[in-house]
Amino acid sequence: MIEIARKQIVIDGRPTLLLCGEIHYYRLRREEWQDRLDKLILAGCNAVASYVPWLCHEETEGEIDLEGRTRPELDLGGFIDLCRDNGLYFFLRPGPFIMAEMKNEGLPYWIYRKHPEIIPFGWDGRPATTKTADYLSYGFLIETRRWYEAVMAVAAPRLQPKGGNIVAIQLDNEIGMLSWVSNGPDLTERVLEDFADWLEDRYPAEQLERRYPFDFRSREARRTGVRSPEEDYAPALHTDLGYYMRHRFSRYVDILRDYAEAYGAEGVPFVVNIHGTGGGRGFTFPIGISQLYESYEGKKGVLSGSDIYFGDLNMDSFQDLYLINAFMDAVHDADQPLTSVEFNCGDGNFGETYGSRYDPSAADLKMRMCVAQGHRLVNYYLFAGGRNGVLDQRPGDGNDRAAFTGERHGFAAPVGPDGELNYTFPRMARGIGAVMAVSDKLAVMDEERDAVSFAFIPDYYMTESRYPGSPVMQEIHDNLSANRAHWGWETLGRAMLLAGYRFGAVDIQNKPLRPADVPVLALLSAKYMDGTVQRKLADYVREGGGLLLYGEVPLRDMEGHPCTVLADALGLRFLEEHRESPSYYPSVLSEGWAAPRPEVRTFFAQTFEAGADAAAVFRLYGSGQACGFELAAGRGRAIVLTARYRTDIDLYRTALERLGAKPGLTHDCPHHGIFLTSMRSPAGERFIHLLNLDGLDKSFRLYENGNPLFGGRELTLAGRDGVMLPVNVTASGAKIRCSSAEIEGIEPDAISFRLTQAEDWIELETDRGIAESPDYRIERDGAVVRIRSAKHAKVDDRLTVRFA
């Protein structure tokens, strides 16, 4: 039995952490399956994941082979059973779309020939440039239902609640991604008709007529009016089409779930995966959340999972991963945990050029951050490479294979196409081993948070498609893009983490915003913001909330109409915008509590006049116009910074502290580059998570609420290393009060550690005797036992403490 409760995955009553590896059975010879599973087990994973490629299993319509009749490697049930025999759970990903570098994104060729009506048209009636489809087309759904019937006939008897090992089923893959990356909304005739029906349900007839100057009941009028909108209603269409597409995706997910359940798939969670990372960064990832959150938000038994393609986790990108995890959680309900269903691993050699070389630490550091934020499932993608078979029905496309990567696939995987281990495997396995050693504890822990949350506005990321002929939509899109991520993440977000803040996020668009729940809110704000959201923010401050606004004070709603609800509530009157140019170099001067600071160049500033209760903290050089304020509104306070500013850690810490949020967990290393957070279980067990994002060793002391941790002992964290330091963790009949070493294994009469210091220390509370060893010294003070390692971690980093 599997339950999703309290942000946990509970299997037969036991909260479980699932670390999966993606192995494509259909890209391997059947006799290779066991070898790849052996290597997955060697890495420490407890589950396998795989797509099920419709393209390979039903090349000819009506001839589905899931038993290996035509090719031995197509025996899906046989592969799942072999995983079970190896003690591994299974995560099933049956599409119908799977991507995975497959041709047609994994759909059979015959579907497009049989149902040409599923192929969308986009803006101005241009044909789709990707192999997308109208998800809700009758023909597509009929074929998909038949595909699900066949797959679930294999899967249903193998579900964990029925005694099998399948613990989750993904519904489709990266829904909406293809139309997003091509800026080509799915505008088939059926979609246009359905959109018209949706609009009539959403708006009274008179309002709809005012909103659009054409008759949606006329096929020709709506075809032209939607595919090639006029400028006067393009923003309205952007809003309505965005909401409609989200509704459409949600209906599609519900239909797939109905199909799966109709054919016996019950009692396991369904997963919707979110796309959006690109170029090694996370700036556009929330577009995927915005597209799909309606598909899973608050739906019992449905999880969301991220696609994380970051390469190395370093000082450029670490705040990206932390923020997108927080944004994912912001739209979840109280039971839905975080998961990652495509967690990039390996060496980055995707093109077989030995380029994009990843550091061995990449997968380890990313996984540690995700686990620290509450991930309960992580699927390493791609864990093992393989080969792309030649299709029986040759498409005559240059290689006739099932995928476009050629004969070999997965050059970058930790386990290569021919089964070889690459240089990233040992470090990845070390991190997996550390997490799995204490997985029962991590599976019930939640991240500890300080009194500040990051604001998430899903509609700020409703930019996956926009009519290219609309200047006003280009302006709105550019302004949202400039303010919602990028510079703001790299200044405010990065500074908050480097200052030690542990924060979540709150969906201020769709969920309540109360000072009692969110004492302080950090908001990246654009010039455009929906009036309802502006009112919610104004009420939040008046009722006692603390608001740190960075970016622009909103002056218009999301369709470009004047809207100054928040500015009015804060007593701010807009003056002008200042942008750098080849002959203009605007600079910011600080005053009040922000002074003294050096003059700082900026490339953009928005200036205001403020009321008598406001104190300026930033002014533009020369004009003296203010672009930063601290002000009171009702029972609350706001600090508003409307000039692009540098990553001044002390400035943002001071601002947040003035609003009432102090970082609880800090360090004294002057070189920064350390990420830290902590987790706690209901029983009070804790782990302090530390990541050194740089290649140099760093020495420092840790503090909690200003008080030294670990008796003030200094720690040294090696370059590109991560550790989970136990605090009050029970193991082997003892309590580990604190330790500089990381737990590697727990047995009834022994605890194994990975050493991290020149002289590690482990402090236990136990009545059990400790066996003598030349590897450590023992000091006992009543029930407290202090153990000091006799090994230098850089010489030998393994230590086992045995109980007598």
KAGI-V642272 format. One line per field, one symbol per residue. phi: phi as a letter, one per 30 degrees, with the letter a starting at -180 (. if undefined). psi: psi as a letter, one per 20 degrees, with the letter a starting at -180 (. if undefined). A space follows every 50 residues. Layout:
phi = ???
psi = ???
//
This chain:
phi = .bbcahibccchicebccccbdbcedcbdedceddddedddedjdcacba dbdeeddbdceicdccciddbedcdddddddddedcicdbccbdiddbhh iddhhjddddddddbdddddccehiddecbddadecdedddddddddded dddddedcdedcjcbdcabdchahdidddddchbddcddddddddddddd ddbdeddddddbdbcdddedddeddcdbddddbedddedddddddddddd ddddddddddddcjdbibdcbcccckdaiibcecededdddcdddbeicd icccbdccbcidcbddcddddddddddeddcdcdcdddbbcbcebjcidd chcichdddededdddddddddcjdcbbcdbcdbdabcddddcddicjbi cdbccjdcbidddecdecjdccdddddedddddddddbdddddccbddbd dbbcdbceddcdbdbaddccddddddddddddcdbhedddcddddddddj dcbcbbdddcbdbbedcbdbbcbcccdcaedddddddddededjdccccb kbddbbddcjdeabededdciccdcacbbdbebbbdbcccaiddcdbddb dbcaaccbcbdddcbdbbbdejdiddbabcbcbiccbbccbccdbddced ddddeddddjccddbbbcddchiccbabbbcedjdbbccbbcdcdcdbca ccbbhicdchiiddcccdehcbbccdbhcdahibcddaadccdcabbeba bcbcdbbdbdbbccbacddcddaddaccbcbidcccccdccdedcaccbc cccd
psi = ppqoplkqoooliopppoorpoonhijqqhiighghhghghhijqjqqqq roohghimgppimpojikghphijnghhgghhgghjkprpopnjbhpidk jqqjkiqqhhghhhmiiioqqbpkjpqpirlarohjpggghghhghghgg ghhgggijqgijjbjpiqpqoaplpigghgijlnqnlrhgggghgggghh hhqqghhhhhhpkroiipggghgghghmqqhhjghggggghghghggghg ggghgggggghhkjnqjqqqppqpriqqkjrjhihigggghihhhipjop jpqqqqoonicqoaigihhgggghgghghhiraihprqroinopabjjlh jljkrlpqqhighggggggghhjjpippooppgpabqoqpqgnpiljhij rirjjbgqqlhiqhorhjjqpriigggghgggggghhkhhghijqqppqr kqqpppohiijlkhqqpijohhhgggghgghhhhcdhghifggggghhij poqaqpnigirqophhhnhppppoqrhppqhghghggghgghjjqppopp dqppiqaijjqpokgggghikpppfrqpqqrijpmqqpqqrbiiqpqqpp qqiqqpqqqrrhiqpqhpqppfhjqpkpqprqociaqqpookpprrmngh ghggghhhijoqphorrkpijbjppqaqqqrhijqqpopppoirjqqppr qqqpkiqpqkkjqpqpoqpkrqqopqolpppkjqpogrqiqpphqprhkq pqqoqirhnqqpoqoqiqqppqqiirqpppncipppppqjqphigokppp oqp.
//
